[in-house]
Amino acid sequence: MHNSAILKKTIIDIKRKQNVNILEETILNNSKYAFKPIPDSERNMTYWDMFATWFGANANNGTWFIGGVIAACGLIGGLGATLVGGLVAYIFLSMMGYAGYETGASTTVLSRGSFGIRGSIIPTLINITLFLGWTAVNTFIAATSLAFIFHSFFGWALFGHPGGNFGIIVGILVMSVLHIFSIIAGQRSVQLVERIGVILVIIFVVLETIVVFKNVSLSDLAHYRLPANEKMPFGVGVDTIAAASLGWVMGGADFTRFTRKKHIAISAPYWGAMLGLLSFTLIGICTTISVAMTSGAYDANNSDPSIIANKLGLGFIAMIVIVLTSMTANAVNIQAGASAFKNVFHKVSFNNSLMIITILSMLLTLVPLISGSFLASFIAFLDYTGMLLGPIIAIMIVDYFILNRNHYTVADLSDGNGKLWYHDGFNLVALASLIIGVIFYLLIKNLNVIKDTIGATFITMAVVAIIYYLGSKLFDKADK
């Protein structure tokens, strides 16, 4: 009798699942918001692939440059800011990675769950500008390295000198062509570039470290005192690291949806990104302080890896490695940007989306040539990302893990008449929480107590999480 009841329940469950599958298929076939979740047959990323992807995402010139910027906190302060900012931010990367693994959806498609199917266009557009910006940052640094090579071979002027823009523009064009070739060659070639790039990056970091410590000792670096007008408060350092690290959270699911194992989706992105962040911010901090000590003057513009490599006499090979590390990082940036682009423009193929993102990022890379300062453009970009990403991620995490308890179905994320349609496609609670979060961030970020301690980013995320949770509960009660 007991076995009969179990069998009956099993049959009912199978029929229910079949009905659900039929319903999902009907919705997907008739919805303009349909997306294709990654099936098991295409989930081929191993632990090493995932680790290498996220290590390579951070083991690059942009992270090195960030290290140079937070060198203004000093060696101990910069290391502390990196640990606090990275260790906390990448918890959210693991959480977003788990959501991608569970649903097979990209991060921007997942944002439909919290912002609404139409409302997701807002975090999506922000995401597109984010990955365009990071692609441009890495491309500009690589172009600077190429400009040094052009200067050595052809005598072209360097950036910052009369006629120096020409070498940078040629470098940008060369990098954009390399990105396009990488895209045309497909996903496997991207993984190959990442694997080779990671090995070269590790070798380069070791060589760079040897050169730095030939000139100065660890004790010298730790005791270096910056000019008072150049010193960065600890909280500002945390916000700088958080702004950079949270950017990767918005691309987390785009890659973990390609693995079949939960522990890979959760663990590999965390440790890959964290070790990449720690190694390259540290080398950025050490090299920038080292150059300041040997030259007798601290200059934040010396954060640029190409400039530092040139000042330390590392030469042609260093410049080539910088170019390769830009490619490994931008493989992640361009792919994540293309996934976001497709969430807005559904009819554009993924390959065409990749091409569009590459071309747009090439144009964005020209901005420092117009403004005249790469450092100023970079700091403005970090302020923009920090202000917006924290609230968006807090809203998405609360919605998926608390309000929906780890569950969005493919049908939910695609159905224009379903529960995620909210109010004409927009979740007003999420939009209001985002606006409040941005205003709150701007109000507290320049308070001395915030700048000197933990920074504004994580406090803002906690406040937004509470506001969104309570607002969602109140609206649910009102609807009932």
VOPAGU-2260 file (C-alpha; in pm, 1 decimal, decimal comma):
REM VOPAGU-2260
SITE   aa  ch    i         X         Y         Z
SITE  MET   A    0       0,0       0,0       0,0
SITE  HIS   A    1     281,9     231,2      96,1
SITE  ASN   A    2     472,0     151,0    -227,4
SITE  SER   A    3     152,3     204,4    -426,7
SITE  ALA   A    4     107,9     551,2    -276,4
SITE  ILE   A    5     468,9     642,4    -358,8
SITE  LEU   A    6     422,9     520,8    -717,5
SITE  LYS   A    7     101,1     720,0    -753,2
SITE  LYS   A    8     270,4    1035,5    -621,7
SITE  THR   A    9     564,9     981,2    -858,7
SITE  ILE   A   10     329,4     951,5   -1157,3
SITE  ILE   A   11     148,4    1270,1   -1051,5
SITE  ASP   A   12     481,8    1454,3   -1014,6
SITE  ILE   A   13     594,0    1338,9   -1361,2
SITE  LYS   A   14     266,4    1453,3   -1517,0
SITE  ARG   A   15     287,4    1787,0   -1333,3
SITE  LYS   A   16     644,5    1835,8   -1457,1
SITE  GLN   A   17     538,6    1747,5   -1812,3
SITE  ASN   A   18     257,4    2003,2   -1791,2
SITE  VAL   A   19     499,1    2265,7   -1659,1
SITE  ASN   A   20     741,2    2189,5   -1945,2
SITE  ILE   A   21     456,4    2221,1   -2198,2
SITE  LEU   A   22     353,8    2553,2   -2039,6
SITE  GLU   A   23     712,0    2683,2   -2046,2
SITE  GLU   A   24     757,1    2576,4   -2407,9
SITE  THR   A   25     431,4    2751,2   -2505,0
SITE  ILE   A   26     541,0    3072,5   -2332,7
SITE  LEU   A   27     888,1    3059,7   -2486,5
SITE  ASN   A   28     750,6    3002,2   -2836,1
SITE  ASN   A   29     509,5    3296,1   -2810,5
SITE  SER   A   30     701,5    3553,3   -2607,4
SITE  LYS   A   31     922,2    3823,7   -2752,8
SITE  TYR   A   32    1107,3    3817,6   -2420,8
SITE  ALA   A   33    1209,8    3453,8   -2458,9
SITE  PHE   A   34    1573,2    3361,5   -2400,3
SITE  LYS   A   35    1766,4    3039,0   -2440,8
SITE  PRO   A   36    1895,8    2896,4   -2110,9
SITE  ILE   A   37    2224,8    2709,7   -2148,0
SITE  PRO   A   38    2151,0    2334,1   -2170,3
SITE  ASP   A   39    2366,2    2067,3   -2004,2
SITE  SER   A   40    2515,8    1970,4   -2339,6
SITE  GLU   A   41    2680,4    2316,0   -2365,3
SITE  ARG   A   42    2795,8    2337,1   -2002,4
SITE  ASN   A   43    3159,5    2243,0   -2053,6
SITE  MET   A   44    3356,0    2484,5   -1830,5
SITE  THR   A   45    3578,8    2298,7   -1584,6
SITE  TYR   A   46    3701,9    2433,3   -1250,8
SITE  TRP   A   47    4029,7    2538,8   -1413,1
SITE  ASP   A   48    3845,4    2712,7   -1700,6
SITE  MET   A   49    3627,0    2904,4   -1455,1
SITE  PHE   A   50    3918,2    2986,9   -1223,4
SITE  ALA   A   51    4135,8    3099,1   -1516,0
SITE  THR   A   52    3852,4    3314,5   -1654,0
SITE  TRP   A   53    3808,7    3503,9   -1328,6
SITE  PHE   A   54    4177,1    3516,9   -1239,2
SITE  GLY   A   55    4244,1    3653,4   -1587,4
SITE  ALA   A   56    3956,6    3899,4   -1547,9
SITE  ASN   A   57    4142,7    4063,6   -1257,5
SITE  ALA   A   58    4505,8    3978,7   -1337,9
SITE  ASN   A   59    4528,9    4262,1   -1583,7
SITE  ASN   A   60    4629,2    4619,1   -1645,4
SITE  GLY   A   61    4307,0    4773,8   -1514,2
SITE  THR   A   62    4355,1    4605,6   -1175,2
SITE  TRP   A   63    4722,4    4705,8   -1174,6
SITE  PHE   A   64    4614,4    5063,9   -1242,6
SITE  ILE   A   65    4365,9    5047,1    -952,1
SITE  GLY   A   66    4651,0    4927,2    -730,2
SITE  GLY   A   67    4849,3    5229,8    -838,0
SITE  VAL   A   68    4556,9    5458,6    -754,6
SITE  ILE   A   69    4506,8    5315,7    -402,6
SITE  ALA   A   70    4883,9    5330,8    -345,7
SITE  ALA   A   71    4783,5    5671,8    -211,9
SITE  CYS   A   72    4658,0    5479,7      95,6
SITE  GLY   A   73    5012,7    5349,5     152,1
SITE  LEU   A   74    5119,8    4985,5     132,4
SITE  ILE   A   75    4938,9    4868,0     448,3
SITE  GLY   A   76    4630,5    5082,6     386,5
SITE  GLY   A   77    4609,0    4976,1      22,0
SITE  LEU   A   78    4642,7    4608,2     111,4
SITE  GLY   A   79    4373,6    4644,0     379,5
SITE  ALA   A   80    4136,4    4822,4     141,5
SITE  THR   A   81    4190,3    4547,4    -118,7
SITE  LEU   A   82    4114,2    4271,1     130,3
SITE  VAL   A   83    3802,1    4439,1     270,8
SITE  GLY   A   84    3665,1    4546,5     -67,6
SITE  GLY   A   85    3746,4    4221,9    -250,9
SITE  LEU   A   86    3651,0    3968,7      14,7
SITE  VAL   A   87    3306,1    4124,9      60,2
SITE  ALA   A   88    3233,5    4206,4    -306,0
SITE  TYR   A   89    3315,9    3856,9    -430,1
SITE  ILE   A   90    3065,0    3698,7    -192,3
SITE  PHE   A   91    2807,6    3860,2    -421,6
SITE  LEU   A   92    2996,9    3723,7    -724,7
SITE  SER   A   93    2956,7    3370,4    -585,4
SITE  MET   A   94    2587,5    3430,4    -518,8
SITE  MET   A   95    2528,4    3560,7    -870,8
SITE  GLY   A   96    2732,3    3268,5   -1002,9
SITE  TYR   A   97    2504,2    3024,5    -822,2
SITE  ALA   A   98    2195,5    3193,3    -971,7
SITE  GLY   A   99    2344,1    3160,4   -1321,9
SITE  TYR   A  100    2421,6    2793,2   -1263,5
SITE  GLU   A  101    2067,2    2724,6   -1137,1
SITE  THR   A  102    1878,0    2908,7   -1411,2
SITE  GLY   A  103    2110,1    2893,2   -1713,2
SITE  ALA   A  104    2038,0    3266,4   -1758,0
SITE  SER   A  105    2275,2    3560,8   -1794,5
SITE  THR   A  106    2297,7    3826,3   -1522,9
SITE  THR   A  107    2093,5    4079,5   -1717,1
SITE  VAL   A  108    1815,7    3825,3   -1780,4
SITE  LEU   A  109    1819,6    3749,5   -1407,0
SITE  SER   A  110    1763,2    4119,9   -1339,1
SITE  ARG   A  111    1414,3    4074,0   -1485,5
SITE  GLY   A  112    1326,4    3894,6   -1163,1
SITE  SER   A  113    1378,6    4203,5    -948,6
SITE  PHE   A  114    1332,3    4498,5   -1187,7
SITE  GLY   A  115    1059,4    4351,5   -1408,4
SITE  ILE   A  116    1085,1    4216,5   -1761,6
SITE  ARG   A  117    1078,5    4564,9   -1911,8
SITE  GLY   A  118    1242,0    4729,4   -1612,0
SITE  SER   A  119    1549,2    4512,8   -1654,2
SITE  ILE   A  120    1649,9    4744,4   -1937,0
SITE  ILE   A  121    1776,6    4988,9   -1671,0
SITE  PRO   A  122    2039,3    4761,4   -1506,4
SITE  THR   A  123    2108,8    4620,4   -1852,9
SITE  LEU   A  124    2198,3    4959,1   -2001,6
SITE  ILE   A  125    2411,8    5034,3   -1695,4
SITE  ASN   A  126    2577,6    4695,0   -1741,0
SITE  ILE   A  127    2652,3    4768,7   -2105,6
SITE  THR   A  128    2819,6    5099,9   -2018,8
SITE  LEU   A  129    3009,0    4926,2   -1738,0
SITE  PHE   A  130    3166,0    4659,2   -1959,0
SITE  LEU   A  131    3225,3    4907,3   -2239,6
SITE  GLY   A  132    3412,9    5120,4   -1985,7
SITE  TRP   A  133    3631,1    4836,2   -1856,4
SITE  THR   A  134    3707,0    4721,6   -2210,5
SITE  ALA   A  135    3811,2    5079,0   -2291,9
SITE  VAL   A  136    4031,3    5101,8   -1979,0
SITE  ASN   A  137    4223,3    4784,3   -2062,8
SITE  THR   A  138    4243,9    4876,9   -2430,5
SITE  PHE   A  139    4386,0    5222,5   -2352,7
SITE  ILE   A  140    4656,0    5078,5   -2125,4
SITE  ALA   A  141    4746,5    4820,1   -2391,6
SITE  ALA   A  142    4749,9    5095,6   -2654,6
SITE  THR   A  143    4991,2    5290,8   -2432,6
SITE  SER   A  144    5221,3    4986,2   -2429,7
SITE  LEU   A  145    5199,6    4963,3   -2808,1
SITE  ALA   A  146    5277,7    5336,0   -2827,5
SITE  PHE   A  147    5603,2    5270,4   -2637,3
SITE  ILE   A  148    5685,0    4996,1   -2891,4
SITE  PHE   A  149    5604,3    5231,2   -3181,2
SITE  HIS   A  150    5825,2    5494,6   -3018,4
SITE  SER   A  151    6115,5    5248,3   -2998,6
SITE  PHE   A  152    6080,1    5123,2   -3357,6
SITE  PHE   A  153    5949,3    5425,8   -3547,1
SITE  GLY   A  154    6028,6    5720,4   -3321,8
SITE  TRP   A  155    5662,1    5819,4   -3285,2
SITE  ALA   A  156    5584,7    6065,9   -3004,6
SITE  LEU   A  157    5447,7    5928,8   -2674,6
SITE  PHE   A  158    5108,1    6017,5   -2528,0
SITE  GLY   A  159    5122,8    6351,3   -2346,0
SITE  HIS   A  160    5377,9    6492,5   -2589,7
SITE  PRO   A  161    5304,8    6690,7   -2910,4
SITE  GLY   A  162    5177,6    6446,5   -3174,3
SITE  GLY   A  163    5152,2    6167,2   -2915,1
SITE  ASN   A  164    4787,6    6089,3   -2986,9
SITE  PHE   A  165    4874,8    5922,2   -3317,9
SITE  GLY   A  166    5056,3    5625,3   -3159,1
SITE  ILE   A  167    4771,8    5575,0   -2909,0
SITE  ILE   A  168    4507,6    5578,6   -3184,4
SITE  VAL   A  169    4701,9    5321,0   -3387,7
SITE  GLY   A  170    4738,7    5111,8   -3069,9
SITE  ILE   A  171    4362,5    5128,9   -3006,8
SITE  LEU   A  172    4292,8    5015,6   -3363,1
SITE  VAL   A  173    4539,6    4724,7   -3330,4
SITE  MET   A  174    4379,5    4610,0   -3002,4
SITE  SER   A  175    4029,8    4633,2   -3151,3
SITE  VAL   A  176    4133,7    4418,2   -3447,6
SITE  LEU   A  177    4283,1    4159,0   -3206,9
SITE  HIS   A  178    3956,0    4155,4   -3011,5
SITE  ILE   A  179    3757,9    4100,5   -3331,6
SITE  PHE   A  180    3984,1    3810,7   -3438,4
SITE  SER   A  181    3938,5    3655,0   -3093,8
SITE  ILE   A  182    3559,3    3683,8   -3128,1
SITE  ILE   A  183    3554,5    3533,7   -3477,9
SITE  ALA   A  184    3765,1    3238,7   -3358,8
SITE  GLY   A  185    3494,1    3151,0   -3102,7
SITE  GLN   A  186    3456,0    3058,5   -2734,8
SITE  ARG   A  187    3727,2    2792,1   -2737,7
SITE  SER   A  188    3985,0    3038,6   -2862,3
SITE  VAL   A  189    3885,8    3276,4   -2583,6
SITE  GLN   A  190    3944,4    3000,1   -2327,9
SITE  LEU   A  191    4283,1    2924,2   -2488,5
SITE  VAL   A  192    4385,9    3292,5   -2474,4
SITE  GLU   A  193    4281,5    3302,0   -2108,6
SITE  ARG   A  194    4479,0    2987,8   -2017,4
SITE  ILE   A  195    4795,5    3106,0   -2191,3
SITE  GLY   A  196    4743,5    3461,3   -2068,6
SITE  VAL   A  197    4715,2    3354,6   -1705,0
SITE  ILE   A  198    5049,2    3171,7   -1723,4
SITE  LEU   A  199    5220,2    3471,3   -1886,2
SITE  VAL   A  200    5064,3    3703,6   -1630,6
SITE  ILE   A  201    5202,5    3500,4   -1339,1
SITE  ILE   A  202    5550,8    3500,3   -1494,3
SITE  PHE   A  203    5530,7    3874,8   -1554,8
SITE  VAL   A  204    5420,4    3946,5   -1195,7
SITE  VAL   A  205    5716,4    3745,9   -1064,9
SITE  LEU   A  206    5960,6    3935,5   -1290,0
SITE  GLU   A  207    5803,9    4268,6   -1197,9
SITE  THR   A  208    5833,0    4186,5    -828,3
SITE  ILE   A  209    6201,0    4093,8    -865,5
SITE  VAL   A  210    6274,8    4425,3   -1039,3
SITE  VAL   A  211    6085,1    4627,7    -777,0
SITE  PHE   A  212    6262,6    4465,8    -481,8
SITE  LYS   A  213    6602,7    4515,5    -641,9
SITE  ASN   A  214    6543,9    4888,3    -595,3
SITE  VAL   A  215    6359,5    4902,0    -262,3
SITE  SER   A  216    6285,0    4673,6      32,3
SITE  LEU   A  217    5944,8    4572,8     167,5
SITE  SER   A  218    6023,4    4774,4     480,3
SITE  ASP   A  219    6097,0    5081,2     266,5
SITE  LEU   A  220    5763,2    5043,2      87,4
SITE  ALA   A  221    5570,7    4996,4     413,8
SITE  HIS   A  222    5727,1    5305,2     575,6
SITE  TYR   A  223    5693,6    5536,3     275,9
SITE  ARG   A  224    5491,8    5846,4     367,5
SITE  LEU   A  225    5296,4    6019,6      94,5
SITE  PRO   A  226    5261,0    6397,8      74,1
SITE  ALA   A  227    4954,2    6501,8     278,6
SITE  ASN   A  228    4774,9    6642,9     -26,4
SITE  GLU   A  229    4814,0    6311,1    -214,1
SITE  LYS   A  230    4704,1    6074,2      65,6
SITE  MET   A  231    4385,1    5874,1      11,6
SITE  PRO   A  232    4158,0    5792,6     311,8
SITE  PHE   A  233    4107,0    5421,3     381,8
SITE  GLY   A  234    3732,2    5429,7     312,0
SITE  VAL   A  235    3789,9    5587,1     -28,9
SITE  GLY   A  236    4030,8    5300,1    -103,2
SITE  VAL   A  237    3761,9    5046,9      -5,3
SITE  ASP   A  238    3509,8    5223,4    -232,1
SITE  THR   A  239    3760,6    5217,9    -518,9
SITE  ILE   A  240    3815,1    4842,2    -485,0
SITE  ALA   A  241    3442,0    4779,8    -434,8
SITE  ALA   A  242    3349,7    4974,6    -749,5
SITE  ALA   A  243    3591,9    4767,4    -956,2
SITE  SER   A  244    3502,0    4433,2    -795,4
SITE  LEU   A  245    3123,2    4475,1    -805,8
SITE  GLY   A  246    3154,0    4528,8   -1179,5
SITE  TRP   A  247    3246,5    4161,7   -1215,5
SITE  VAL   A  248    2938,2    4059,5   -1014,3
SITE  MET   A  249    2723,8    4192,7   -1298,4
SITE  GLY   A  250    2892,0    3942,8   -1531,4
SITE  GLY   A  251    2897,6    3649,6   -1289,5
SITE  ALA   A  252    2606,6    3443,9   -1421,7
SITE  ASP   A  253    2718,5    3496,3   -1782,3
SITE  PHE   A  254    2996,8    3242,0   -1724,5
SITE  THR   A  255    2873,2    3013,6   -1446,0
SITE  ARG   A  256    2574,7    2913,0   -1662,0
SITE  PHE   A  257    2833,3    2721,2   -1866,7
SITE  THR   A  258    2920,5    2477,9   -1586,0
SITE  ARG   A  259    2734,5    2167,8   -1467,3
SITE  LYS   A  260    2861,0    2169,7   -1108,5
SITE  LYS   A  261    2743,0    2393,9    -826,7
SITE  HIS   A  262    3077,0    2411,1    -644,6
SITE  ILE   A  263    3247,5    2534,7    -962,6
SITE  ALA   A  264    2989,9    2814,1    -999,8
SITE  ILE   A  265    3032,9    2923,4    -637,5
SITE  SER   A  266    3398,7    2862,4    -556,4
SITE  ALA   A  267    3600,6    2912,7    -878,0
SITE  PRO   A  268    3484,3    3270,1    -952,9
SITE  TYR   A  269    3546,4    3375,8    -591,5
SITE  TRP   A  270    3902,2    3249,9    -560,2
SITE  GLY   A  271    3998,5    3327,8    -919,1
SITE  ALA   A  272    3880,6    3688,4    -893,4
SITE  MET   A  273    4016,6    3736,6    -540,5
SITE  LEU   A  274    4366,0    3604,3    -616,5
SITE  GLY   A  275    4380,0    3803,3    -940,3
SITE  LEU   A  276    4270,1    4118,4    -757,3
SITE  LEU   A  277    4514,1    4071,4    -469,8
SITE  SER   A  278    4818,5    3994,1    -687,5
SITE  PHE   A  279    4769,6    4279,1    -930,6
SITE  THR   A  280    4661,1    4550,1    -687,5
SITE  LEU   A  281    4966,6    4464,2    -477,7
SITE  ILE   A  282    5202,5    4488,3    -772,9
SITE  GLY   A  283    5034,0    4816,2    -868,5
SITE  ILE   A  284    5077,1    4952,7    -515,1
SITE  CYS   A  285    5440,0    4838,7    -487,8
SITE  THR   A  286    5550,3    4960,6    -829,8
SITE  THR   A  287    5384,2    5301,0    -792,8
SITE  ILE   A  288    5542,4    5359,7    -450,6
SITE  SER   A  289    5875,4    5224,3    -580,4
SITE  VAL   A  290    5876,7    5473,5    -868,2
SITE  ALA   A  291    5785,2    5753,4    -623,2
SITE  MET   A  292    6074,2    5658,9    -395,1
SITE  THR   A  293    6336,2    5629,0    -669,8
SITE  SER   A  294    6223,0    5943,2    -853,4
SITE  GLY   A  295    6172,3    6147,6    -537,1
SITE  ALA   A  296    5819,1    6254,4    -629,2
SITE  TYR   A  297    5479,8    6083,5    -601,5
SITE  ASP   A  298    5266,6    6108,0    -916,0
SITE  ALA   A  299    4933,7    5922,7    -939,2
SITE  ASN   A  300    4964,6    5919,9   -1319,5
SITE  ASN   A  301    5254,0    5675,1   -1277,0
SITE  SER   A  302    4988,9    5413,6   -1192,0
SITE  ASP   A  303    4972,5    5322,1   -1562,0
SITE  PRO   A  304    5144,0    4979,5   -1601,9
SITE  SER   A  305    5299,8    5076,6   -1932,8
SITE  ILE   A  306    5457,9    5389,2   -1784,8
SITE  ILE   A  307    5582,6    5195,4   -1480,8
SITE  ALA   A  308    5723,7    4912,6   -1693,9
SITE  ASN   A  309    5905,5    5171,4   -1903,1
SITE  LYS   A  310    6042,8    5355,1   -1596,8
SITE  LEU   A  311    6163,3    5025,6   -1447,2
SITE  GLY   A  312    6335,3    4934,1   -1774,2
SITE  LEU   A  313    6136,6    4614,7   -1840,3
SITE  GLY   A  314    6125,9    4685,4   -2212,2
SITE  PHE   A  315    5963,1    4519,5   -2514,7
SITE  ILE   A  316    5860,1    4187,0   -2356,0
SITE  ALA   A  317    5675,6    4364,6   -2073,4
SITE  MET   A  318    5477,6    4568,4   -2324,8
SITE  ILE   A  319    5375,2    4255,5   -2517,3
SITE  VAL   A  320    5258,6    4085,1   -2196,5
SITE  ILE   A  321    5054,3    4394,0   -2107,6
SITE  VAL   A  322    4882,3    4364,4   -2446,0
SITE  LEU   A  323    4807,8    3994,9   -2384,6
SITE  THR   A  324    4670,7    4058,2   -2035,1
SITE  SER   A  325    4439,4    4320,4   -2182,7
SITE  MET   A  326    4305,9    4058,2   -2420,7
SITE  THR   A  327    4237,2    3807,2   -2140,5
SITE  ALA   A  328    4046,3    4066,7   -1938,3
SITE  ASN   A  329    3855,1    4200,4   -2235,7
SITE  ALA   A  330    3748,6    3850,3   -2338,1
SITE  VAL   A  331    3535,8    3858,7   -2021,1
SITE  ASN   A  332    3429,3    4222,9   -2062,6
SITE  ILE   A  333    3318,6    4190,2   -2423,9
SITE  GLN   A  334    3129,7    3863,7   -2369,0
SITE  ALA   A  335    2946,5    4001,5   -2062,2
SITE  GLY   A  336    2869,7    4324,9   -2247,7
SITE  ALA   A  337    2729,5    4129,6   -2542,5
SITE  SER   A  338    2503,1    3924,6   -2311,9
SITE  ALA   A  339    2367,0    4250,1   -2169,3
SITE  PHE   A  340    2322,1    4394,5   -2519,4
SITE  LYS   A  341    2108,8    4096,0   -2623,3
SITE  ASN   A  342    1874,4    4151,1   -2327,2
SITE  VAL   A  343    1780,0    4485,7   -2486,8
SITE  PHE   A  344    1806,1    4395,5   -2854,2
SITE  HIS   A  345    1662,3    4043,7   -2862,1
SITE  LYS   A  346    1679,5    3994,2   -3239,1
SITE  VAL   A  347    2051,9    4068,9   -3268,0
SITE  SER   A  348    2262,2    3751,7   -3272,5
SITE  PHE   A  349    2519,6    3697,8   -2998,8
SITE  ASN   A  350    2812,1    3716,6   -3244,6
SITE  ASN   A  351    2684,5    4046,8   -3383,3
SITE  SER   A  352    2639,9    4171,6   -3025,7
SITE  LEU   A  353    3005,3    4087,7   -2958,9
SITE  MET   A  354    3107,9    4286,6   -3265,2
SITE  ILE   A  355    2895,4    4587,5   -3167,5
SITE  ILE   A  356    3036,3    4595,3   -2813,5
SITE  THR   A  357    3391,4    4577,5   -2950,5
SITE  ILE   A  358    3335,2    4870,2   -3187,5
SITE  LEU   A  359    3157,6    5083,1   -2923,9
SITE  SER   A  360    3435,6    5020,5   -2671,1
SITE  MET   A  361    3692,0    5123,9   -2932,9
SITE  LEU   A  362    3514,2    5458,6   -2970,2
SITE  LEU   A  363    3490,5    5499,4   -2591,0
SITE  THR   A  364    3865,9    5441,5   -2561,7
SITE  LEU   A  365    3919,5    5773,9   -2739,6
SITE  VAL   A  366    3766,3    5971,4   -2446,9
SITE  PRO   A  367    4098,7    6023,5   -2256,8
SITE  LEU   A  368    4242,8    6173,4   -2576,3
SITE  ILE   A  369    3965,9    6433,1   -2567,1
SITE  SER   A  370    3980,0    6498,2   -2190,9
SITE  GLY   A  371    4360,7    6494,1   -2188,7
SITE  SER   A  372    4387,1    6272,8   -1876,7
SITE  PHE   A  373    4343,5    5896,3   -1854,4
SITE  LEU   A  374    4359,6    5906,3   -1472,4
SITE  ALA   A  375    4079,6    6165,2   -1443,2
SITE  SER   A  376    3859,8    5966,8   -1684,6
SITE  PHE   A  377    3925,8    5647,0   -1489,8
SITE  ILE   A  378    3837,6    5799,4   -1149,4
SITE  ALA   A  379    3514,6    5942,8   -1293,5
SITE  PHE   A  380    3427,7    5598,5   -1431,8
SITE  LEU   A  381    3483,6    5434,1   -1091,0
SITE  ASP   A  382    3259,0    5692,6    -921,9
SITE  TYR   A  383    2985,6    5616,6   -1174,3
SITE  THR   A  384    3005,9    5239,7   -1128,2
SITE  GLY   A  385    3024,7    5254,0    -748,1
SITE  MET   A  386    2718,5    5476,8    -726,7
SITE  LEU   A  387    2496,8    5246,2    -935,9
SITE  LEU   A  388    2623,2    4889,7    -899,2
SITE  GLY   A  389    2590,7    4852,9    -522,8
SITE  PRO   A  390    2215,5    4926,8    -514,3
SITE  ILE   A  391    2142,4    4713,6    -823,8
SITE  ILE   A  392    2327,2    4409,6    -687,5
SITE  ALA   A  393    2168,3    4444,9    -342,5
SITE  ILE   A  394    1821,6    4447,4    -501,3
SITE  MET   A  395    1893,5    4144,3    -720,8
SITE  ILE   A  396    2043,5    3938,5    -436,3
SITE  VAL   A  397    1753,4    4008,7    -197,6
SITE  ASP   A  398    1497,7    3927,7    -466,2
SITE  TYR   A  399    1652,2    3597,9    -574,3
SITE  PHE   A  400    1774,4    3453,2    -245,5
SITE  ILE   A  401    1520,6    3591,0       5,6
SITE  LEU   A  402    1196,5    3690,2    -165,9
SITE  ASN   A  403    1201,0    3412,0    -428,5
SITE  ARG   A  404    1412,3    3161,1    -234,1
SITE  ASN   A  405    1661,1    3064,1    -507,2
SITE  HIS   A  406    1399,4    3014,6    -777,1
SITE  TYR   A  407    1306,7    3179,5   -1108,1
SITE  THR   A  408    1172,5    2953,8   -1382,8
SITE  VAL   A  409    1252,7    3005,4   -1750,4
SITE  ALA   A  410     883,6    3078,0   -1805,6
SITE  ASP   A  411     878,2    3340,2   -1527,9
SITE  LEU   A  412    1171,1    3526,1   -1684,2
SITE  SER   A  413    1010,1    3518,8   -2031,5
SITE  ASP   A  414     636,8    3560,8   -1967,2
SITE  GLY   A  415     497,0    3904,4   -2050,4
SITE  ASN   A  416     181,9    3814,9   -1859,7
SITE  GLY   A  417     342,1    3643,8   -1560,0
SITE  LYS   A  418     436,4    3742,8   -1206,8
SITE  LEU   A  419     754,9    3920,5   -1316,8
SITE  TRP   A  420     558,4    4162,6   -1533,0
SITE  TYR   A  421     478,5    4365,4   -1218,2
SITE  HIS   A  422     332,9    4705,2   -1322,9
SITE  ASP   A  423     340,2    4728,1   -1703,3
SITE  GLY   A  424     672,6    4543,5   -1702,1
SITE  PHE   A  425     839,3    4750,5   -1427,9
SITE  ASN   A  426     890,1    4673,4   -1059,6
SITE  LEU   A  427     833,6    5015,4    -903,6
SITE  VAL   A  428     973,4    4905,8    -566,8
SITE  ALA   A  429    1307,1    4810,9    -726,2
SITE  LEU   A  430    1326,3    5136,2    -922,4
SITE  ALA   A  431    1244,5    5344,6    -613,1
SITE  SER   A  432    1503,1    5150,0    -408,6
SITE  LEU   A  433    1767,2    5213,0    -676,7
SITE  ILE   A  434    1698,7    5588,5    -681,1
SITE  ILE   A  435    1704,6    5608,1    -299,9
SITE  GLY   A  436    2030,8    5410,6    -298,9
SITE  VAL   A  437    2200,7    5646,7    -544,9
SITE  ILE   A  438    2090,0    5954,3    -347,6
SITE  PHE   A  439    2199,7    5795,9     -18,3
SITE  TYR   A  440    2542,1    5706,6    -165,1
SITE  LEU   A  441    2596,3    6062,4    -288,1
SITE  LEU   A  442    2493,6    6206,0      49,9
SITE  ILE   A  443    2732,6    5996,2     259,8
SITE  LYS   A  444    3033,3    5935,1      33,2
SITE  ASN   A  445    3208,1    6260,9     123,5
SITE  LEU   A  446    3142,6    6247,7     498,3
SITE  ASN   A  447    3477,3    6228,7     679,5
SITE  VAL   A  448    3364,0    5944,2     907,1
SITE  ILE   A  449    3269,0    5739,2     599,3
SITE  LYS   A  450    3583,9    5828,2     401,4
SITE  ASP   A  451    3809,1    5740,2     693,6
SITE  THR   A  452    3647,6    5404,0     780,2
SITE  ILE   A  453    3449,0    5161,8     564,4
SITE  GLY   A  454    3345,6    5376,3     265,8
SITE  ALA   A  455    2997,9    5436,3     124,9
SITE  THR   A  456    2947,0    5134,3    -102,4
SITE  PHE   A  457    2870,9    4849,4     137,6
SITE  ILE   A  458    2671,3    5071,1     377,0
SITE  THR   A  459    2457,3    5179,7      81,9
SITE  MET   A  460    2406,0    4817,2     -22,8
SITE  ALA   A  461    2284,5    4722,4     327,0
SITE  VAL   A  462    2041,5    5015,4     337,8
SITE  VAL   A  463    1905,3    4940,4     -10,7
SITE  ALA   A  464    1864,0    4570,9      73,2
SITE  ILE   A  465    1648,8    4659,5     377,4
SITE  ILE   A  466    1444,3    4918,5     185,2
SITE  TYR   A  467    1379,3    4679,6    -103,8
SITE  TYR   A  468    1282,7    4390,0     124,0
SITE  LEU   A  469    1042,2    4596,0     336,4
SITE  GLY   A  470     898,9    4774,4      31,5
SITE  SER   A  471     835,3    4443,0    -147,2
SITE  LYS   A  472     659,4    4300,3     158,5
SITE  LEU   A  473     438,7    4611,3     192,1
SITE  PHE   A  474     341,8    4605,8    -176,3
SITE  ASP   A  475     263,2    4232,5    -157,4
SITE  LYS   A  476      25,9    4296,4     131,5
SITE  ALA   A  477    -135,5    4590,6     -49,6
SITE  ASP   A  478    -192,5    4378,9    -364,3
SITE  LYS   A  479    -356,3    4106,4    -158,0
